[in-house]
Amino acid sequence: MANSKGTKERLIDTVIELIWRNSYGSVSVDEICKTANVKKGSFYHFFSSKAELAVAALEQYYTESKPLFEDIFSASRTPLERFDRLVEVILVRQKDIAEKYGHVCGCPFASLGSEMAGQEELIREKIQNTIGKYKTKYYEKTLREMVDDGIIDADTDIHLKAQEVYSYLLGQVMLARIQNDLKPLNDSLKNGLFKILGVDMATA
């Protein structure tokens, strides 16, 4: 049983690693198995397809990211401190990953979604119903507190504003990947986010 569990975990870890390095479309089942040192028959014992493996990788990403988001959006921080910390985490993460792989990687699962959502319903549904929703949940909670504290207008559409924040951060990270350049991200990510929030950074 332990070996079986180890095999499944190796496959998930390997597909994550290969998606970071390349893209979902460029990674074959054969390459995944070779890199994970797993026989192809073992792959199909656990996963019926590469898409199913990608969904398992998305689930692992969600599980591993949750404690980090709980910390970033902890009630011990003020609402603005949470968004400030979020930007800091994104920038540090992008820098570390770029140094590891030799190029700006953006968000591999956003790349996966844009690449395959129209072709693989399993992937589209997982990204839409898990990754996107759990992030915007934190944004909405913090935005409501900002309304309560008088930081932003009381008539702010919280759901729409949270979607704007999610789309902005995702878009900027993806643009950094396209340009293979972190400098614009480092220079403007926080300023752009606070503009979307409707907060003057000079008084924040």
Buried (B, 14 or more C-beta within 10 A) or exposed (E): EEEEEEBBBBBBBBBBBBBBBBBBEEBEBEBBBEBBEBEEEBBEEBBEEBBBBBBBBBBBBBEEBEEEBEEBBEEEBBBBBBBBBBBEBBBEBBBEBBEEEEEBBBBBBBBBBEBBBEEBEBBBEBBEEBBBEEBBEBBBBBBBBBBEEEBBEEEBEBEEBBBBBBEBBBEBBBBBBEEEEBEEBBEEBBEBBBEBBEBEEEEB
